[in-house]
């Protein structure tokens, strides 16, 4: 099966979306900052992106390279994709309707509403919100913007890999959290085999691990503290060949490890990150992924739509 996304397509789309996204910074830290060995780590701070996550890249890639009809756009989301599509639609003057499940965090729901989208909360998990969004598109003629199983979405997320390779060209390995696989699929397409790409998933939502074991996307459990961003039931069909070609391996982390990573990023480097956003870092902190001597590791910090810090 041909790969859905290529480096050349990511390079083509990047200048199209660049005026609308932030080139998020990197942060060089040491494992010693967290009580580990004195190895170097590079964090890609994508939680500083517009709308609070990497999803904004894919949202703009969709709305700028496809032609939304008068009925606008529709998206189903655990929260971050919905916020990103709502933000992009607001900026481009396109009507947007977003469907999220009840598991979506209040911070994400508030973000979506603040951008003026028509929001519907329905079902307990992403799959139910997705079904409702499909029915809405059929009924209204609106353009669906899939959270991960869409070429434009994968291509937009791949621009994060392009940026990171420019900012930290020496990296040997990049750790990326996986839900539906849109982010890691795009990043893997960018790096090809020029750096190792390692997937990190919650033990309670091993979508890619189960797919690789089965040889195809299959339903997986969806129970995790990161369920509002990393538990869509199964990975996308379009990203799966990219995973088979370019992802070195999958490591699993516990919910306790994710919570610890969230707390440690705040305590040690003052980064506010949602559970799904710090899952890749949890692999380093918990020892689920142990860098080799002198290995140069990049970690994508992917989102920060959380109420974890209350300044009142």
SULDA-V203216 format. One record per residue. N is the residue number from 1. RES is the residue in one small letter. NEAR is the number of other C-alpha atoms within 10 Angstrom. Layout:
<<N:RES:NEAR> <N:RES:NEAR>>
//
This chain:
<<1:x:6> <2:x:7> <3:x:14> <4:x:21> <5:x:25> <6:x:19> <7:x:19> <8:x:11> <9:x:18> <10:x:25> <11:x:16> <12:x:13> <13:x:20> <14:x:21> <15:x:11> <16:x:15> <17:x:22> <18:x:14> <19:x:9> <20:x:16> <21:x:17> <22:x:15> <23:x:16> <24:x:17> <25:x:15> <26:x:19> <27:x:12> <28:x:11> <29:x:15> <30:x:14> <31:x:14> <32:x:11> <33:x:14> <34:x:17> <35:x:9> <36:x:13> <37:x:12> <38:x:13> <39:x:17> <40:x:16> <41:x:21> <42:x:20> <43:x:21> <44:x:24> <45:x:23> <46:x:25> <47:x:25> <48:x:21> <49:x:21> <50:x:19> <51:x:26> <52:x:23> <53:x:24> <54:x:32> <55:x:30> <56:x:30> <57:x:32> <58:x:32> <59:x:28> <60:x:27> <61:x:26> <62:x:27> <63:x:22> <64:x:16> <65:x:12> <66:x:12> <67:x:11> <68:x:20> <69:x:12> <70:x:12> <71:x:15> <72:x:20> <73:x:26> <74:x:28> <75:x:30> <76:x:29> <77:x:30> <78:x:29> <79:x:29> <80:x:30> <81:x:30> <82:x:33> <83:x:32> <84:x:30> <85:x:35> <86:x:32> <87:x:26> <88:x:27> <89:x:23> <90:x:16> <91:x:12> <92:x:13> <93:x:10> <94:x:19> <95:x:19> <96:x:26> <97:x:25> <98:x:28> <99:x:27> <100:x:33> <101:x:23> <102:x:20> <103:x:19> <104:x:21> <105:x:20> <106:x:14> <107:x:17> <108:x:26> <109:x:23> <110:x:13> <111:x:21> <112:x:27> <113:x:16> <114:x:13> <115:x:19> <116:x:15> <117:x:23> <118:x:14> <119:x:17> <120:x:17> <121:x:17> <122:x:17> <123:x:17> <124:x:13> <125:x:22> <126:x:28> <127:x:19> <128:x:19> <129:x:23> <130:x:25> <131:x:14> <132:x:20> <133:x:25> <134:x:18> <135:x:11> <136:x:18> <137:x:18> <138:x:11> <139:x:9> <140:x:13> <141:x:16> <142:x:22> <143:x:23> <144:x:21> <145:x:26> <146:x:26> <147:x:28> <148:x:28> <149:x:20> <150:x:20> <151:x:20> <152:x:29> <153:x:27> <154:x:32> <155:x:32> <156:x:31> <157:x:28> <158:x:32> <159:x:31> <160:x:24> <161:x:24> <162:x:20> <163:x:17> <164:x:23> <165:x:18> <166:x:9> <167:x:15> <168:x:17> <169:x:11> <170:x:13> <171:x:18> <172:x:16> <173:x:19> <174:x:27> <175:x:25> <176:x:28> <177:x:30> <178:x:30> <179:x:29> <180:x:25> <181:x:29> <182:x:30> <183:x:31> <184:x:32> <185:x:33> <186:x:33> <187:x:31> <188:x:32> <189:x:32> <190:x:27> <191:x:21> <192:x:17> <193:x:13> <194:x:13> <195:x:21> <196:x:19> <197:x:27> <198:x:23> <199:x:27> <200:x:27> <201:x:28> <202:x:32> <203:x:17> <204:x:20> <205:x:28> <206:x:28> <207:x:28> <208:x:31> <209:x:23> <210:x:19> <211:x:20> <212:x:17> <213:x:10> <214:x:10> <215:x:12> <216:x:17> <217:x:22> <218:x:18> <219:x:16> <220:x:19> <221:x:16> <222:x:23> <223:x:18> <224:x:21> <225:x:21> <226:x:26> <227:x:24> <228:x:27> <229:x:26> <230:x:30> <231:x:29> <232:x:28> <233:x:23> <234:x:24> <235:x:29> <236:x:25> <237:x:17> <238:x:22> <239:x:28> <240:x:25> <241:x:19> <242:x:24> <243:x:25> <244:x:15> <245:x:13> <246:x:23> <247:x:24> <248:x:15> <249:x:15> <250:x:22> <251:x:19> <252:x:21> <253:x:25> <254:x:20> <255:x:19> <256:x:13> <257:x:22> <258:x:27> <259:x:18> <260:x:19> <261:x:26> <262:x:23> <263:x:19> <264:x:19> <265:x:18> <266:x:15> <267:x:12> <268:x:10> <269:x:12> <270:x:10> <271:x:18> <272:x:23> <273:x:29> <274:x:30> <275:x:31> <276:x:30> <277:x:31> <278:x:31> <279:x:36> <280:x:32> <281:x:29> <282:x:32> <283:x:27> <284:x:22> <285:x:21> <286:x:17> <287:x:12> <288:x:18> <289:x:19> <290:x:11> <291:x:17> <292:x:9> <293:x:8> <294:x:10> <295:x:15> <296:x:18> <297:x:23> <298:x:27> <299:x:26> <300:x:27> <301:x:27> <302:x:28> <303:x:25> <304:x:27> <305:x:26> <306:x:17> <307:x:14> <308:x:15> <309:x:9> <310:x:6> <311:x:5> <312:x:3>>
//
